[in-house]
Amino acid sequence: MERDQTATPPEAERDSAASPAREPAFNLPAGLTFILLFLIAIHVLRTYVLPPAIDQEIIFNFAFLPARYDHPLAEQGIAWLWSPVTYSFLHGSWEHLIFNIFWMVAFGAPVVRRIGMGRLAVFWCLSAAAAVALHTAFHWGEMIVVVGASGVVSGFMGAAARFVFSPSGRISRQFAHLNRRLDVGEALANRSVVVFAGIWFLTNFLIGLGMFTPGGAGSVAWEAHIGGFLFGFLLFSLFDPRD
C-alpha cells in the first residue's frame, strides 16, 4: 500500500479540530452530565422536599460512619455494606456540592471519555471505598459522619495525572483523553505530574492542619481525599482500555 505524502499529520488535525471557533464552551460526556444531575437531584430532594426526620434517616443509613466497623456486623443493619459507596452521593451543603461538581467537570470529564461509563461505575465504587478505607484507618471506631464525592473526585485527579499532561506539560481540554498513559515511574518522573501532585498533597496536608477550613481540620475528611487520589493514581491502569 502506498503512503500519501501529502496527508495531513494527526497533530495538525487535532489542532484544527481544537480551534476555539469549533470547540463548545461546555462539552461534557453524557454519562458525567447524568451523574451531576443525579447528585443535584438528590440534594434538592433532601434540602427542599423531605422532612428533616426522614433526611436524618437517610444520613444514618447511607452516610459513612467509621463506628459501624467497630461493632459486630451481625448486631447491626447492613448499611455497613453499601455506605462505603452511597455516602459519595450525599452532600452537606450546596457549597460542598458545587465545589465537587467544579472539580468533577475538570478532571472527571477526561477520565469518563477515556474509560467509558461501564468502567466508570466500577471506578466510582472502588475509589469511594478506598477513600473512606484510609479515613477509617485514621479514625477507627469514631462516630464521624462522612458524606460527599470528594474521595471520588480525588480518584479522578489521581487517574487524570497518569495521562492528561502532554509532553509539553499542557492540557488539551478536548483531546487530553487521547494521550498515552504513563506508567507510575514515568508519571513520577514527569515534572508536570510531580508539580500537580505536590501542590495537591500540600493543600490537603494544610487542610489536615486546619487551614482553609472554617470548621477546622475535623470538618473535612482530608484522609479520604488522599485515599481516593492514591487509588486513582496507582490503579488507573486496571480501568484504562487504551495502551
C-alpha angles and dihedrals in degrees: 000000000000120000117230106234091196097056117126113254115246090240090057091049090052092049090050093047092047095056112133092240092063102034113090119231091236116032107159125163111258092239093055091047089054091051092050092049089048092053091048092048092052092051093046090051093049095043104041109016114034121070116246093252093058091044089055089053090052091051092048094048102037107026119087119257120181088205091070090073095050091067130064107274091220089063096058141046123278096258086111086071100058104020094084085069107025093058087071091067094056127077134192098222144352089262090055092049095045091049091054093045091053094055093039090057091049099047106013094059097065091043092051092047089052103044104025130225098290094058090038091062091055092042091051094051096045096043090049090051093045091051095055091039090066090041090054091051088062096039105035113177095358121140095234120145112221121192135158142069094259093112091054091045088053088051088054090051093050092047093046091053087067095063118002098083115085119214088266091055094247127126122224105207093206102038105029091106090064095062122110114266113246118222116235093265093050091047092052089050093050111099095211092051093047093050092046094047092043093054090045094052093043091052092051093047089052089050087052088056090054099260121136089015118098090198094052130246092306092063093067125054092220092163088062089055090056092046091053094046093050091048093052095043099045101036105032092107089068089065100035114101093188122090 
